[in-house]
């Protein structure tokens, strides 16, 4: 089979602390609608997503801001954003999503898994809870479990493009190229401007012969 995508985790770029600070300071000037911020995230506008984060922003926005900072090679700043979510009440699943994401940045995989599972237990209909669980399983190289979590996240919100993307990578690792292709096709449909689009398109051409 043709070589799969070289990236098995979010792509990273150098991003200075000063630039991040400037973006955070200008954050209130940007929209904080979760659907809009998700579209920015899926089109690679990571600086704009990071700028949308503030303590008053919805948790969906703050979570994507943290993920965007990871894609810009700023794990310490991402961990700070996730830690902010982890201060929410214990009855709120976002507390455990944030804590799982923070622990994942710190390579504390077992504790990250426990928190991600708690988020799902609190709200099994929350897309990001399953998505974060999928990321934790992915980093633990538990491909079947990761694929299952990403599939559930995508089922809850078919427009959540990166659930399809990482679901495709997990299915490939799990030895299911057929399901990988299905997930990648969904990713291409839902995120036409994603930074990974060219690589995914190349993989699809190789396996589909087109």
C-alpha positions in Angstrom: 0.0 0.0 0.0 1.2 3.5 -0.7 2.9 5.4 2.1 0.4 6.9 4.4 0.4 10.4 5.8 3.6 11.2 7.6 1.8 13.0 10.3 0.2 10.8 13.0 -0.6 13.8 15.2 -1.4 17.5 14.7 1.1 19.2 12.5 3.2 21.9 14.2 4.8 25.2 13.3 7.0 27.5 15.3 5.0 30.1 17.0 6.6 32.7 19.3 5.3 33.4 22.8 5.1 37.1 22.0 2.9 36.5 19.0 0.6 34.3 21.0 0.4 37.0 23.7 -0.6 39.5 21.1 -3.3 37.2 19.7 -4.7 36.6 23.1 -4.9 40.3 23.8 -6.7 40.9 20.6 -9.0 38.0 21.1 -12.2 39.9 22.0 -12.2 41.5 18.5 -12.8 38.1 17.0 -16.1 36.2 16.9 -16.5 33.5 19.5 -19.3 31.6 17.9 -18.2 27.9 18.2 -19.4 27.0 14.7 -17.4 29.9 13.1 -14.3 29.0 15.2 -14.6 25.4 14.1 -14.6 26.5 10.5 -11.5 28.6 11.1 -9.8 25.6 12.8 -10.7 23.3 9.9 -9.3 25.7 7.3 -5.9 26.0 9.1 -6.5 29.5 10.5 -5.0 28.5 13.8 -3.8 32.0 14.8 -7.3 33.3 14.5 -8.7 30.4 16.5 -6.1 31.1 19.3 -7.1 34.7 19.3 -10.7 33.9 19.9 -9.9 32.3 23.2 -10.7 34.2 26.4 -11.9 33.1 29.8 -15.4 34.2 28.8 -15.4 32.2 25.5 -17.6 29.1 25.2 -15.7 25.9 26.2 -15.8 24.6 22.6 -13.9 27.7 21.5 -11.3 27.4 24.3 -10.8 23.8 23.5 -10.2 24.5 19.8 -7.9 27.3 20.8 -5.8 24.9 22.8 -5.7 22.4 19.8 -4.7 25.3 17.5 -1.8 26.2 19.8 -0.6 22.6 19.7 -0.6 22.8 15.9 1.6 25.9 16.2 4.1 24.1 18.4 3.1 25.9 21.6 2.3 23.1 24.0 2.9 25.1 27.2 0.4 27.8 26.1 -2.0 25.0 25.0 -1.8 23.4 28.4 -2.7 26.7 30.0 -5.8 26.9 27.9 -6.8 23.4 28.7 -6.0 24.0 32.4 -8.6 26.8 32.3 -11.2 24.4 31.2 -10.2 22.0 34.0 -11.3 24.6 36.6 -15.0 24.2 35.6 -17.3 22.4 38.1 -17.0 18.7 38.5 -20.5 18.2 37.0 -19.4 19.7 33.8 -17.8 17.3 31.2 -15.6 20.1 29.9 -13.7 20.0 33.1 -12.5 16.5 32.3 -12.0 17.2 28.6 -9.7 20.0 29.5 -7.9 18.0 32.1 -7.5 15.1 29.7 -6.1 17.4 27.0 -3.8 19.0 29.5 -2.5 15.7 30.7 -2.0 14.5 27.2 0.2 17.4 26.5 2.2 16.4 29.5 2.4 12.8 28.3 0.5 11.5 31.3 -1.5 9.0 29.2 -3.1 6.9 32.0 -4.5 9.9 33.8 -5.6 11.5 30.5 -7.5 8.3 29.6 -9.3 8.3 33.0 -10.4 11.9 32.6 -11.5 11.5 29.0 -13.6 8.5 30.0 -15.1 10.6 32.8 -16.1 13.3 30.3 -17.9 10.7 28.1 -19.6 9.2 31.2 -20.9 12.7 32.1 -22.2 13.4 28.6 -22.1 10.7 26.1 -23.7 13.0 23.5 -20.9 15.5 23.5 -18.8 15.3 20.4 -15.6 16.7 21.9 -15.7 14.2 24.8 -15.4 11.3 22.3 -12.9 13.3 20.2 -10.6 13.8 23.1 -11.0 10.2 24.1 -10.0 9.3 20.6 -6.9 11.5 20.8 -5.9 9.8 24.1 -6.3 6.4 22.6 -4.4 7.5 19.5 -1.4 8.7 21.5 -1.5 5.4 23.4 -1.3 3.5 20.1 -4.7 1.9 20.8 -5.9 2.1 17.3 -9.2 0.2 17.4 -10.3 2.1 20.5 -9.2 5.4 18.9 -11.1 4.6 15.7 -14.2 3.8 17.7 -14.1 7.0 19.6 -13.6 9.1 16.5 -16.4 7.3 14.7 -18.7 8.2 17.6 -17.6 11.8 17.6 -18.3 12.0 13.8 -21.6 10.4 14.2 -22.7 13.0 16.8 -21.4 15.8 14.6 -20.7 14.8 11.0 -19.3 18.3 10.3 -16.5 17.8 12.9 -13.9 17.2 10.2 -10.9 16.3 12.3 -12.9 13.4 13.8 -12.9 12.0 10.3 -9.3 12.8 9.7 -7.9 11.1 12.9 -10.5 8.4 12.5 -9.0 7.7 9.1 -5.5 7.6 10.5 -6.6 5.3 13.3 -8.5 2.9 10.9 -5.3 2.7 8.8 -3.2 1.8 11.9 -5.9 -0.7 12.8 -5.5 -2.4 9.5 -8.8 -1.2 7.9 -7.8 0.7 4.8 -11.4 0.5 3.6 -12.7 2.4 6.6 -9.7 4.7 6.4 -10.9 5.7 2.9 -14.4 6.3 4.0 -13.2 8.6 6.8 -10.8 10.5 4.5 -13.5 11.0 1.9 -15.7 12.5 4.7 -12.8 14.7 5.8 -12.3 16.0 2.3 -16.0 16.9 2.0 -16.2 18.6 5.3 -12.9 20.5 5.3 -12.1 21.6 1.8 -9.5 24.1 3.0 -7.7 22.0 5.6 -3.9 22.0 5.6 -3.9 18.2 5.4 -6.1 18.2 2.3 -3.3 17.8 -0.3 -1.8 14.8 1.5 -5.1 13.2 2.1 -6.1 13.7 -1.6 -2.8 12.1 -2.7 -3.5 9.0 -0.5 -7.0 8.7 -1.8 -5.8 8.9 -5.4 -3.3 6.1 -4.7 -5.8 3.8 -3.1 -8.7 4.6 -5.4 -6.7 4.9 -8.6 -8.0 8.3 -9.4 
